[in-house]
Amino acid sequence: MKTATLFVLAALAAMPSLARAEFSPAQRAEIVTMVREALQQDPSILRDAVSALQADETARDKAGAQAALTAAREKLTTPADPVGGNAKGDVTIVEFFDVRCPYCKKLEPEMAKLLAGDKGVRLVYKDLPILGPASTLGAKALLAAHRQNAYEKFRDVVMASSFDVGMPSLEAAAKKLGLDWAKMARDMEDPGIKAQLDANLALAHSLNIQGTPALIVGEELVPGAMDAAEMKRLIAAARKAKG
């Protein structure tokens, strides 16, 4: 890194202190003048300095995310979680999703392609209703369907781009799949299902997940949707890390 860029970084880091007593007015003025002159001589210094600061911030964020992930490791998968793919797979993907999230819906074909091509992946579903009451309703319905061993079949219907989440559409979908709707409706109000969703929300908060979809692949937390190629890369890295 250029010496001038290092100087600007040091100066920027010192800026919060300029207004305090550690520096005299003359010293503050001298530092500001030096920074201004350096930038006038080579404006690219500011770009380099900002890039360096952003890289440092990204590294700190990644370290914080890794620490949070390590702390939450035991909560990432529970016996109550619905599972797709190979339940005994050597690599686990944890998917936080909202049934009404358009980006989650776009992820569906990519995830299906991945699971079809890699029989060693376990997919753990974490329903994360963050887009309002209809999302909560849909998540409850999915977990109720799970109690009839129909989570993925029901999820395929609910996650269709044209599906409008509401009690009439959920009932129609359940009956079309041959599920016991009366039992589903009762289970949707079971405190156990609410507790599971609350636990998912608390886990997402602890991991600083602020939107859906969010995927955990091995030891990597990735916010946002990705294509099958990127998932394959992360899976390969997870396998390599295992040795």
C-alpha positions as CSV (number, residue, x, y, z in Angstrom):
1,M,0.0,0.0,0.0
2,K,1.3,3.5,-0.8
3,T,2.9,5.4,2.0
4,A,0.6,8.4,1.3
5,T,-2.4,6.1,1.5
6,L,-1.2,4.8,4.9
7,F,-0.8,8.4,6.0
8,V,-4.4,9.2,5.0
9,L,-5.7,6.1,6.7
10,A,-3.9,7.1,9.9
11,A,-5.3,10.6,9.6
12,L,-8.8,9.4,9.0
13,A,-8.6,7.2,12.0
14,A,-7.5,10.2,14.0
15,M,-10.3,12.5,12.9
16,P,-12.6,11.6,15.8
17,S,-9.9,12.7,18.1
18,L,-9.2,16.0,16.4
19,A,-12.1,17.7,18.2
20,R,-10.8,16.5,21.6
21,A,-8.1,17.9,23.8
22,E,-5.4,15.5,22.6
23,F,-4.6,18.0,19.8
24,S,-4.0,21.7,19.9
25,P,-5.8,23.9,17.4
26,A,-2.5,24.3,15.6
27,Q,-2.0,20.5,15.4
28,R,-5.5,20.0,14.2
29,A,-5.0,22.5,11.4
30,E,-1.6,21.0,10.4
31,I,-3.1,17.5,10.1
32,V,-6.0,18.8,8.0
33,T,-3.6,20.7,5.8
34,M,-1.4,17.7,5.3
35,V,-4.3,15.5,4.3
36,R,-5.7,18.1,1.9
37,E,-2.3,18.6,0.3
38,A,-1.8,14.8,-0.1
39,L,-5.2,14.4,-1.8
40,Q,-4.6,17.4,-4.1
41,Q,-1.3,15.8,-5.2
42,D,-2.8,12.4,-5.8
43,P,-6.6,12.1,-5.7
44,S,-6.4,8.3,-6.1
45,I,-5.1,8.2,-2.5
46,L,-8.7,8.8,-1.2
47,R,-10.0,5.9,-3.4
48,D,-7.3,3.6,-2.1
49,A,-7.8,4.7,1.5
50,V,-11.6,4.2,1.3
51,S,-11.1,0.7,-0.3
52,A,-8.7,-0.2,2.5
53,L,-11.1,1.0,5.2
54,Q,-13.9,-1.0,3.5
55,A,-11.8,-4.1,3.3
56,D,-11.0,-3.8,7.0
57,E,-14.6,-3.3,7.8
58,T,-15.6,-6.3,5.7
59,A,-12.9,-8.4,7.5
60,R,-14.3,-7.4,10.9
61,D,-17.8,-8.1,9.8
62,K,-16.8,-11.5,8.6
63,A,-15.0,-12.3,11.8
64,G,-18.0,-11.2,13.8
65,A,-20.3,-13.4,11.6
66,Q,-18.0,-16.3,12.0
67,A,-18.0,-15.9,15.8
68,A,-21.8,-15.7,15.9
69,L,-22.0,-18.8,13.7
70,T,-19.7,-20.7,16.0
71,A,-21.7,-19.7,19.0
72,A,-25.0,-20.7,17.4
73,R,-23.7,-24.0,15.9
74,E,-25.8,-26.3,18.2
75,K,-29.0,-24.4,17.3
76,L,-28.6,-24.5,13.6
77,T,-30.2,-27.8,13.3
78,T,-32.8,-29.4,15.6
79,P,-34.9,-32.6,15.5
80,A,-37.9,-30.5,14.7
81,D,-36.4,-29.0,11.5
82,P,-37.8,-30.2,8.2
83,V,-35.0,-31.8,6.1
84,G,-34.6,-32.2,2.3
85,G,-32.0,-33.8,0.2
86,N,-29.9,-36.6,1.9
87,A,-30.7,-36.6,5.6
88,K,-27.3,-38.2,6.1
89,G,-25.4,-36.0,3.7
90,D,-21.8,-35.0,4.4
91,V,-22.5,-31.3,3.9
92,T,-25.4,-29.4,5.4
93,I,-27.1,-26.3,3.9
94,V,-29.3,-24.4,6.3
95,E,-31.8,-22.2,4.4
96,F,-33.7,-19.4,6.1
97,F,-36.6,-18.4,3.9
98,D,-40.0,-16.6,3.9
99,V,-42.8,-18.2,1.9
100,R,-43.7,-14.8,0.4
101,C,-40.1,-13.7,-0.4
102,P,-39.7,-13.4,-4.2
103,Y,-36.0,-14.0,-4.0
104,C,-36.6,-17.2,-2.1
105,K,-38.9,-18.4,-4.8
106,K,-36.2,-17.6,-7.4
107,L,-33.8,-19.7,-5.5
108,E,-36.0,-22.8,-5.7
109,P,-35.0,-24.1,-9.2
110,E,-31.3,-23.5,-8.4
111,M,-31.6,-25.5,-5.1
112,A,-33.5,-28.3,-6.9
113,K,-30.8,-28.5,-9.5
114,L,-28.2,-28.7,-6.8
115,L,-29.9,-31.4,-4.9
116,A,-30.5,-33.4,-8.0
117,G,-26.8,-33.3,-9.0
118,D,-25.3,-33.8,-5.5
119,K,-26.7,-36.6,-3.4
120,G,-24.4,-35.8,-0.5
121,V,-26.2,-32.6,0.6
122,R,-28.5,-32.3,3.5
123,L,-30.9,-29.3,3.3
124,V,-32.3,-28.0,6.6
125,Y,-35.3,-25.6,6.2
126,K,-35.7,-22.7,8.6
127,D,-39.0,-21.0,8.2
128,L,-38.4,-17.3,8.8
129,P,-41.7,-15.3,8.5
130,I,-40.5,-11.7,8.3
131,L,-42.8,-10.2,5.7
132,G,-46.0,-9.9,7.7
133,P,-49.0,-11.9,9.0
134,A,-49.4,-13.8,5.8
135,S,-45.8,-15.1,6.0
136,T,-46.5,-16.3,9.5
137,L,-49.6,-18.0,8.4
138,G,-47.8,-19.7,5.6
139,A,-44.9,-20.8,7.8
140,K,-47.4,-22.3,10.3
141,A,-49.1,-24.2,7.6
142,L,-45.8,-25.6,6.4
143,L,-44.8,-26.8,9.8
144,A,-48.3,-28.3,10.3
145,A,-47.9,-30.1,7.0
146,H,-44.6,-31.4,8.3
147,R,-46.5,-33.2,11.0
148,Q,-48.2,-35.2,8.2
149,N,-44.9,-35.9,6.5
150,A,-45.8,-33.6,3.7
151,Y,-43.5,-30.6,4.3
152,E,-41.7,-30.6,0.9
153,K,-44.8,-31.5,-1.1
154,F,-46.7,-28.6,0.5
155,R,-43.7,-26.3,0.3
156,D,-43.5,-26.9,-3.5
157,V,-47.0,-25.6,-3.8
158,V,-46.7,-22.7,-1.4
159,M,-43.5,-21.5,-2.9
160,A,-44.9,-21.3,-6.5
161,S,-44.6,-17.8,-7.8
162,S,-48.4,-17.5,-8.3
163,F,-49.4,-18.8,-4.9
164,D,-51.3,-16.2,-2.7
165,V,-51.0,-17.1,0.9
166,G,-54.3,-17.2,2.7
167,M,-56.5,-19.6,4.6
168,P,-58.6,-20.5,1.5
169,S,-55.6,-21.2,-0.7
170,L,-53.8,-23.1,2.0
171,E,-56.9,-25.3,2.6
172,A,-57.3,-25.9,-1.1
173,A,-53.7,-26.9,-1.5
174,A,-53.8,-29.2,1.5
175,K,-56.9,-31.0,0.3
176,K,-55.5,-31.3,-3.2
177,L,-52.5,-33.1,-1.7
178,G,-54.7,-35.4,0.3
179,L,-53.8,-33.9,3.7
180,D,-56.0,-33.8,6.7
181,W,-57.0,-30.1,6.7
182,A,-58.8,-30.2,10.0
183,K,-55.7,-31.6,11.7
184,M,-53.5,-29.0,9.9
185,A,-55.7,-26.1,11.0
186,R,-55.5,-27.3,14.6
187,D,-51.8,-27.9,14.4
188,M,-51.2,-24.4,13.0
189,E,-52.5,-23.0,16.3
190,D,-50.3,-25.4,18.4
191,P,-48.0,-23.4,20.7
192,G,-45.2,-25.7,19.7
193,I,-45.2,-24.4,16.2
194,K,-45.2,-20.8,17.3
195,A,-42.3,-21.7,19.6
196,Q,-40.4,-23.2,16.7
197,L,-40.9,-20.1,14.6
198,D,-39.9,-17.8,17.5
199,A,-36.7,-19.9,17.9
200,N,-35.9,-19.5,14.2
201,L,-36.4,-15.7,14.4
202,A,-34.2,-15.5,17.5
203,L,-31.5,-17.6,15.8
204,A,-31.6,-15.4,12.7
205,H,-31.3,-12.3,14.9
206,S,-28.3,-13.8,16.7
207,L,-26.6,-14.3,13.3
208,N,-27.5,-10.8,12.1
209,I,-29.6,-12.2,9.3
210,Q,-31.6,-9.2,8.1
211,G,-33.4,-10.7,5.1
212,T,-34.3,-13.8,3.1
213,P,-33.0,-16.0,1.7
214,A,-30.0,-16.6,3.8
215,L,-27.9,-19.7,3.5
216,I,-25.4,-21.4,5.7
217,V,-23.2,-23.7,3.7
218,G,-20.7,-25.5,6.0
219,E,-19.0,-22.7,7.8
220,E,-20.1,-19.9,5.5
221,L,-23.1,-17.6,6.1
222,V,-24.3,-16.2,2.8
223,P,-27.0,-13.5,2.6
224,G,-29.1,-13.5,-0.5
225,A,-29.9,-15.9,-3.3
226,M,-27.2,-17.6,-5.4
227,D,-27.0,-19.9,-8.3
228,A,-26.2,-23.6,-8.3
229,A,-22.6,-23.0,-9.4
230,E,-21.9,-20.7,-6.4
231,M,-23.5,-23.3,-4.1
232,K,-21.3,-26.0,-5.6
233,R,-18.2,-23.9,-4.9
234,L,-19.2,-23.4,-1.3
235,I,-20.0,-27.1,-0.9
236,A,-16.6,-28.1,-2.3
237,A,-15.0,-25.7,0.1
238,A,-16.9,-27.2,3.0
239,R,-15.9,-30.7,2.0
240,K,-12.3,-29.7,1.7
241,A,-12.4,-28.1,5.1
242,K,-13.5,-31.4,6.6
243,G,-10.5,-33.1,5.1
